[in-house]
Structures are given as structure tokens and as C-alpha cells.
Amino acid sequence: MRSETSGGGGTARATTGLAQETISAADAARIEDMEFASSRRTLTGPIAIGLRWFGILFVAFHLWTLLVAPIDPLVARAIHVFAGAAIGLGAFAATTSSRLDRIAWYDWLLMAASIAVIFHFALDADGIEMRSFMGPSTRDTVVGLAALALLIEFTRRTAGLAMPIIAFVFIAYIFVGPWLPGALYHRGVPWREAVNFLAGTEGIFGITTSVSATFIIMFVTFAAFLQTSKAGDYFNDLAMSLVGWARGGPAKVAVISSFMFGTVSGSSVANVVASGTFTIPMMKRAGYDPDTAGAVEATASTGGQIAPPVMGAGAFIMAEVLGRPYQEILIAGIIPAILYYVACYTHADLHALKAKLRGLPRDELPPLLPLLKRLYLFSPLVILIYVLLSGYSPFRAAGLGIAATLVIMIVTFLLHRLMVQRQNPIAALGGALAQLAQAIADALAIGAREALQLIAVCATAGIVAGVIGLTGIGGRFASILLDLGGNVPILAMTFAAIVALILGMGVPTTAAYAIAAAVVAPGLIRMGVEPLVAHMFIFYYAVLSAITPPVALASFAAAGLARGSLWGTSLKALKFGMATFLVPYMFFMNPVLLAQGELFAVLQALVTAVIGVIMLAFATEGYLAGRLPIPLRLVAAVGAILCIIPEGITDLVGVGTGVALYLWQRQVARRSGATA
């Protein structure tokens, strides 16, 4: 057994020593870059330093204006989008064949143009607002065209072609709508009016950018500070100590550590990299094949985006669109997240049973007692949740979470220097403060890097929302959805799920949710679906698109870490997540699962729903105290559906079916053992 000290004075992490395979930091960075569509530049020298400090100041500006000295919202959003664009155009090359060791001359021009757009809004904010009523000037139109072009190129480099293509299709609809038949017809809009509308507060500076410039940037920064504080390493160590010894222990570690890291990470791929660099080699050493190891990690990591208190960027947009406090969204997401991870854990356990996989020896696991002494590392999360539930704004809660993380870091650095390095108090304090300053700079730089794609897709989603508002296509699409669904709402919900999954295969989760919510949600609501249910349903499937072939980004990232096949990992992740694909239908049929109702009804629905997803896992894996033949798998599936239906009788019958099936299988297993 070998131990390795983690992060400035943390407890030692035990490693199994069963094999020498590891995942290098370079490989992990390469896999994490899969989340971006273009090649990240590898700059050195003064330009690299300058771009890094530009990112640090960019995030520091947001912290200052959100927590200390607010500025005009339009100016703040312009800086948010186009300073982010300047960083992104410098950090990412135009094509995969471009040189990565320098910034091309045309990119310098694009970066300068992005800064010029900021000056237009910052120096003439009052005039722009006045002209929005009186009529825009030629300069407004020219800057609007430039802003749209720069934003689309920024999005192409960070999020791929799909999002710009969607934006172009919607923009084209403005001009071709007068020639389209039926429900797609609209009277048309003059091109200058359209440009200024889309480049204003109803377009790229609308709701989605407002959320990005406040809530999202704060929580991305909070996650970056936690990452810098080595909380992710602690989550892995604690999960190992708790369940690493159980059958299939490494897979269960992946589920638990991914859940813990996912509570603050808004990205499936970031979650895969943070947890998977440790858990995937551990699973392979314990006997999991590469595809299965990658699939377990991908499925567990994807659920992080629906795990409170930070449910991915889309949840903040949902709160703004619904006009509800984020606290309500947080509470509504608790039970779906529980059901998701119960399903993941059950699949991991059943797979270990089928494959006869054991856990790791206890003497090769991190000792629990020292880890329990470091439970204070959870205090930023505890503070965040408490402040959110106390009614404070989400970005102020994130600010307090960051402050708590800073306190933890300085105490950790100081204690390490005093107790481990045996420095005198003065030297220890000076060294700890210098280390803290470096950690703050690293966290701010990470926050800038991780925010770029979210900034781009939120602003581009604003273009889509602007076109919908300008042309009225949203109401017409709602009518089409009503015609398709007829009097069978579940058909309309299935159509909504398909739209969210397809969008999510081409664009990031946040954009997939924002577009589907703008286009599909109004129709569902007009059919009588409760607004929160409609939006949570769409959001859930947008998240699940990360493990849905043919384009399953979380599965592909995990396959890269596990050195498995893309399709093999994706299909196995789909299997492991099969039970979770029915969870949205559960809260559609029974909104109590979104904590909307009396406490007793919520608890009853939770218990029966947990039994339901476990039985779905039995049916999917085909195992319960022994292999389940197909007829009994169908019985398990029927029992699960009965548990899902929100009726007392069906719950009793479903639970009874599960108990009877379990007793039958136990009897069969005893007979088989006696015969053997």
C-alpha cells in the first residue's frame, strides 16, 4: 500500500496498489476539453500571462459588481458577454488546424472588436435606452450586427456548430416567415428593427444572459474555489472509506463521489474528469471492463446537474423564466435527484452481484476517522444551503460559500505549515497568506475558463428567445403541440422529451433546456401541465442527453478516461441509466414528487417511487437474488409502473408485487443452492 498526500496538508489518500494504471493530468485535461468544440490554445510567455490575468480580472469584476458595487444591468451584461468573448476568441483557435502556440492576427481584430462593443454600451447606456423608444441610430445597428457576428463565432468555438446553426435558422425565420404557410406565417419584421431587437435586452442581453451574468458566474466561481481547495479529493476519499469495501465498491464510490461533487458542479464532463480520474482506474483494477467502468462514471456524473443545491445553469434560468425563487427549484429537485442516484446505486450493486465483483480490502482504503475530522470541508455547502433556504439571493449565498471556502483554505494552509512543516508562526502565516493568494488567483482563472461556454450559449439562447418574442412563433408552436398531443398529454410529454434529448446531443445542457423550454414548455402548460412540472421535465431530459447516443458527451469523456469504446460505453451508460429515464414521467404523473404537497403525501410518494426505480433496475439488469427470466423481468417492470402511478391501491399492489417477486427469487436461489 502506498499513500499520497493530497493538497496542502490534507490527510493521506490510500491507493490500492493492485495495478499501476493511472490517468495523467494531461490526459484528464484533454478529456475535459471535449466539452469545448474548438482547440484550446497552448500559449506561453507574456501573452499567456496576460490572458490569464484578463480572466482573473473578469471574474473579480463580477464578484465586485454583484456583491459590493452594482452597475447598470445593460453595461454589466455587455461586459459579461463580450469580455468573455474576447477571452474565448483568444483562448480557442478558429479551426483544429490553426496554430495553437499563438493568437492569429484576425483573432486580435475580433478581440478588439469585442472590446469596442463593450465601450459602445458602457459609454452610451442612457442614449441606447432612450433610442430603444425613439428609434436606433446607424451606429446602434452597426454595433448590433457586429455583436451578433462576434457572439456566434464565440459560441461556435466553445460550443460547436449546432448552436450557431439553430440561431441562424431562427434568424432566417424572421425574414422568410412572410412566405411560409399555415401556423409558421408571420407578417415580417424590417431588418434593422430585427437586428436592434436581437442585440438588445430582448435578445442577447435578455433573461438567459441576465441569469448567466449573476447566478451562473457566481456558482461557477464557487465551484472553482471548492476545486482549488481540494474538496473533490476529499469527496473521493470519503466515498472510498464509506463504501469502497462493499461488493462492487469502486462503482459505488463513483456514484457517491460523483453525487457529492455534482452538488456544486454544473457540468457532466467536469464531473467525469474530477471523479473519474480516480474512480475509473480503481474500477478497472477491481475487475470492471473499460466500457462498464466508463459507463458507471458517466451515468453517475450526469446526475450531478440535477442534484441540489447547484443544479446546473439551466435551473437558474428555470427560476427566472417561471418567476419563482430559486429556493423552490432547489426543493423541487431533491426527490428527482434521490431517485436518480438510488437507481444508479442499485444498478452498480446488481452488476457487481451478477459479475461476482468484490470490494477493496479495508486496509487499502482511507481510514474513516481522519476523514470525519475533516467534515468541515462540507461547511461551504452547508452554509450555501442554509443561506439559500433563508431567502437570500443565490449569488449572495454563493458569495458566502466562497468566503467560507477561503476561511477553510487559510486554516488548512496555516495548520499544515505549523504542524507538518514545523514553521514558526510568523513564517507560517506569511507562507499561508502567499499560498492563499495563489489559490485565489487559480480559482478565479478556473472560474473564467469554466464560464466561457456557459456565457456563449446563454447569450445565443437569447437570440432564439428574441426571435420567438419578435415573431410570435412560440404561440403557434404551442398550437402545433396541442394538435399533436390531442387529449393524451403523455404523448405531448414524450414529444417534449425527444426534443430535449435531440437538442442536448448537439448543444450544451443549458442551451438545450433554454431552447426547449422556450419552444415546447408553453404548449405543455396550455395543455394543463403545471409550469414547474413542464420545465423540470424538459430540464431533466436535457441533462440525460449527456448519456444518450449517438452523441453522448459524458459517456465519450468517460470512455476516453477508461480507454474504452465510445459506443460500448454509451450503450452501457444508457442501460445503467434506463431507470432514470422514467423518473420525469414519475413526477409528471405525480407532482408530489417535486415536493408540491403535504409532507405525508410527499414522503409516501418518495417511498413508493424509490421502490419503483429499484424494481425498474431489477427489470433492466435482469437480476434479483439470481438471474430473472424474461417473464419475471416483465413482472418487475409492471410492479414498478404500479408504484409510479399516484394511487394508493396501485402503490399497494406494486409494493406487494415487489415483495412477492423477491420472496420467490429467494426461494428459487435456495433450491438452486440445495440442488448444487
Secondary structure, 3 states (H helix, E strand, C coil): CEEEECCCCCCEEEECCCCCCCCCHHHHHHHHHHHCCCCECCCCHHHHHHHHHHHHHHHHHHHHHHHCCCCCHHHHHHHHHHHHHHHHHHHECCCCCCCCCCCCHHHHHHHHHHHHHHHHHHHCHHHHHHHHHHCCCHHHHHHHHHHHHHHHHHHHHHHCCHHHHHHHHHHHHHHHHHHCCHHHCCCCCCHHHHHHHHCCCCCCCCHHHHHHHHHHHHHHHHHHHHHHCCHHHHHHHHHHHHHCCCCCHHHHHHHHHHHHHHCCCCCHHHHHHHHHHHHHHHHHHCCCCHHHHHHHHHHHHHHHHHCCCCCCHHHHHHHHHHCCCHHHHHHHCHHHHHHHHHHHHHHHHHHHHHHCCCCCCHHHCCCHHHHHCCHHHHHHHHHHHHHHHCCCCHHHHHHHHHHHHHHHHHHHHHHHHHHHCCCCHHHHHHHHHHHHHHHHHHHHHHHHHHHHHHHHHHHHHHHHHHHHHHHCHHHHHHHHHHHHHCCCHHHHHHHHHHHHHHHHHHCCHHHHHHHHHHHCHHHHHHCCCCHHHHHHHHHHHHHHHHHCCCCCHHHHHHHHHHCCCHHHHHHHHHHHCHHHHHHHHHHHHCHHHHCCCCHHHHHHHHHHHHHHHHHHHHHHHCECCCECCHHHHHHHHHHHHHHHCCCHHHHHHHHHHHHHHHHHHHHHHHHHHHHC
